[in-house]
Amino acid sequence: MSRAIDPATDTFVTYRNLLFTIAYEMLGSAADAEDVLQETWLRWIKVDAKNVRDQRAYLIRITTRQSLNRLRAAKRRKEAYVGPWLPDPLLTAPDVAEDVELAESVSIGLMIVLETLSPTERVVFVLREAFDVSYDEIAVAVGKSPSAVHQIAHRARQHVDARRPRQVVSPSETRAALRAFQRAVEGRDLQGLLDVLAPDVVLVGDGGGVKQAALRPVIGAEKAVRMLFGGLGKVDGTLTAEPTVVNGNPALLVRLDGEIDGIMAARVEDARITGLYYVRNPEKLTRVESETPLTRR
């Protein structure tokens, strides 16, 4: 006879995907988000759920506090990271791409912008902008007054708005730009590559000291082209790329002799690529072949 799931477990399972999404947006790391969920669970099962008026809000509060603690610790860890740090790419289901607000909030490009916020600013921004949590509830979660949270949210929004793309780009536009990029690279078409890259494109590679990658962002189309073609000339094996969807947005899954080499994501504006993000660190590529469910509900 099967044993019934206890109410605390049932509630946690109900909101698990939401809690993971919140933690991931705050941290940019799937492994850290999973650790936060484990910590949330251990605290949740000690709570008398009968005394909790809004279980969803209570779980979000625990997840937020644990994420904020990890964000503060991760800041020191990232300072010691070899080369640029990019968020973990996640293979996502079609429903994530269909939710425009969710797809934007977990996009590699926006999450890179979130890295420039302070830990508290990031937590407040994610809860308010992506999950529409009230100022009062955020205040309880971060230990500040509602008026202070309102000011933090306003400051964070201004900071992000100044750095995010000016217009929302459709998935089809991004796919078209990535196809043009792929054709130009595979055909060693220098002019074709210059045509699809914006003059001030930024190329960022994340090898984490494990795989070769530029130790700082490469700025400018001509420098990016030299870096790309120079790197291709040193590859010992056959590189292939296939379209995929990571973080709700089109990307390329790059393989070397059939083995995963990395994920190439792009930021596109006016049909040209303004940002290229290549994640090669193997520790960050554990979720690019099986879907990770993300949700705002």
N, C-alpha and C positions, 0 to 999 in steps of 0.2 A: 504494500500500500504506500503510495507516495505521500511524503510529508508536506504539509501546507507551508507556504512561504510566510514568515512572520511579517506583521504590518510594517515594521521599520525597514526590512529588506525590500519589501514590495514598493514602498515609497521611494527609497533610494534608487531602485532599478527604474522606476517610472521617470525620474529626472536625471538619470545618469548621463545621457547624451547631452542634455542641456548643460549640466555641470562641467562636463569635459570641454564643451565648446567655450564656455566662459573662461575656464582655466587656461585653455590653449591660446585664446585671444590675448589673455593677459601676459602669458609667458613665452609664447612662440615656440615652445618645446613640447612635443607629444609625451616624452618620458616624464618631464616635470609635471605635466597636466595629470598623467596617470598617478603619480605620487601624491599630488594634491587630492585626487579623488579617494585614494586609500586613506589619507589623513582625515578627510571629510567623513568617510564611512566610520572610522574608528571613533570619532567624536559623536556622530549621529546616533550610533547604537547605544550610547550612554545617556541619551536624552529621553525623558518621558514624553513621548509624542502626544499623549493626551493633553498635555499642557501647552502644546504648540498650536497657536491659532492658524498660522499660514506656513505649512510645512515646506512648500516650494521656496518661499522667501527665507526661511530659516536655513535651508540647505545652501542657498546662494550666498547667504551671509558667512557661513562656515567656509565655503569654497573661496570666497573673496579674501577672507583673513589669511587663509593658508597660502593663497597665491601671492598676496602682498608680502608675506614673509619670504617666500621664495624669490620674488622679484628683487628684493633688497639684497639677498645673498647672491643672486645670479649676476648682479651688477659687477661684483668683484671678480666673479668667475669669467665673465665676458672680457674684462680688461686684460686678462691673461691669455685669452684665446688667440691662436695663431692666425693672423689675417682677419678679413672681414667676417662678421657673424651674420648668418641669414637664418630665418625661421625654418623649422622642419616642414617640408612639403608633405601634404596629405592627399592621397587619392580620394576623391569625393564622388558621391552619387549624383545623378542628374538633378535630383530635387534641390541640392545645394546651389547649383548653377542657376536654377529657375527662380530661386529667392534672391532677387537682385541685391537687397540690402545685406543679406548674409554673405553672399559671394564677395561683395565689396569689403565687408568688415574683416574677412579672413584672407583677403588677397595678399600675396607676398609683398606687393608694392606698398599697401597701406600698413602692413605689419612692420615693415622696415621703418616707416614714419613713426609708428608707435614706439619704436626703440629709442627715439630721441626725447620721449617724455620721461619725467620722473616716475618712480614706481606708483606714487599716489595718483598722479595725473593720469597715468595709463589705466589704472583700475577704475577711476571715476569715469574716464572717457568711455571705456568699454561697457561698463554697466549702464551708463546713461544713453549713449548713442546707439549701441548695438542691441541692447536688451531692454531699453526703456524702463529701467528701474527708477523709482521715485527718488528725489533728493533726500527725503527723510530716511528711506531704507538704506541708501548708500551711506548716509551719515552714520547710521548705527554700525554698518559693516566696517567703515574705515576709522571710526572713533573721532569724528569731527562734527561740528555743528552743521545743520542744513545750509545756513548762509555761507559758511566756508566752502562746503561742497559745491554750492552754486558757483562761487567764484573760481574754484579749481576747474570745474567743468567748462566754464566760459573761456578760461585761459588755455586749456587743453584743446578746445575746439578751434580757437583762433590759430594755435600752433599747427594743428593738423591741416586745417583748411589752407594755410599758406604753403603747405608742402605736398598736398595731394593733387592729382591731376585736375585740371580745370573742368573737364567734362567727363561724363560717364561713357565709357566705350563699350560697345556691344561685344559679346563673345565672338560673333562672326568677324568683326574687324580685327580682333586680336588673333584669331585663327588665320586670317588672311595674311597678316603681317608675319606671323611665325612661319607660314608656308613659304612666303617669299624669302624670308631669312634662311630657311632650311635649303631651298633650291639654290640660293646663291652660295652657301657654304659648301654644299655637296658638289656644285659645279665649279667651285673655285672662281666664281664670278665676282671680281673685285667691284665693278661698277654696280652690279645688282645689289651687293651688300651695302655699298654706300648709299644707294637709293632708298633702301628700307630703313636704314639707321638715321635717326635725327643727328644733326651736326654735333649737338652737345650730349649725345647718348652717354650713359654711365653703365659700364660693365663691371659687375661685382661677382667674384668667384669665392666660394666657401669650401675650402679643402680641409680646414681644421688642423692643418699640420700633418694630416695623414695622406691626402692626395694633393698633387701639385695645383696651385692656384695663385693668382696674383695676390701679393700681400697687402695691396691697397687698391681701391677702386680705380679703374681706367676710364678717364674722361675724354670724350671726343671720338667722332666716328673713325678718323684715320688711325688713331692709336688703338681703338678697339679692333679694327680690321687687322692691323699688324699683329696684335695679340692673338686673335682667332686663327689667322692663317699660319702664324709662326708656331702656334701650339699644335695645329693639325699636322704640320710637317714633322713634328717629333713623335707623333702617335705611332706606336708599334702594334698594329692590328687594324681591324676594320671597324670604323665608327658608323653607327646607324642611328636614326632618330624616328620616333613615331609619335603621333599626336596623343595627348592624354589630357586629363582634367585634374588639376591639383588646386586645392583650396577654392574650389568652385569656379576656377578660371582656366582657359586653355593654356597648355604648356607642351613641352617636348620631353619625352623620356628618351634619354641618350644611352645607347649600349655600346660597349667595346667588345667585339668578338662574341656578341650575344649576352654578355653580362652587363648588368646595370652599371653605368658610369656616373650618371647624374640626372638631375632635373633642371631644365632650362625654362624659366618663367620670364615673362616680359611685361613691361608697362608700355602702353601704346597711347599716343596722342596724335591726332590729325593723320592717321594711317601710317605713322612712322614709329619705330621703336625708340623710346626715350630712356628705357631702363632694361638691361639684361641681367638676370640673376641666375647664376649657375651653382647649384648645390651639389658638391661632390663628396663631402664628408660622409663616409659609409654609415656612421652612427645616426645620421639624419635621414637616411633613405629606407628605413625599415617599414614605412607605411605608404609606399608608392605603387604597390601591386595589389593590395587588398583595401577595399573602401573603408574609410573612417566616417561613421555617421556624425554629422554636425546639425545642430538645430538651434533656433532662437526661442523655442517653446518648451 
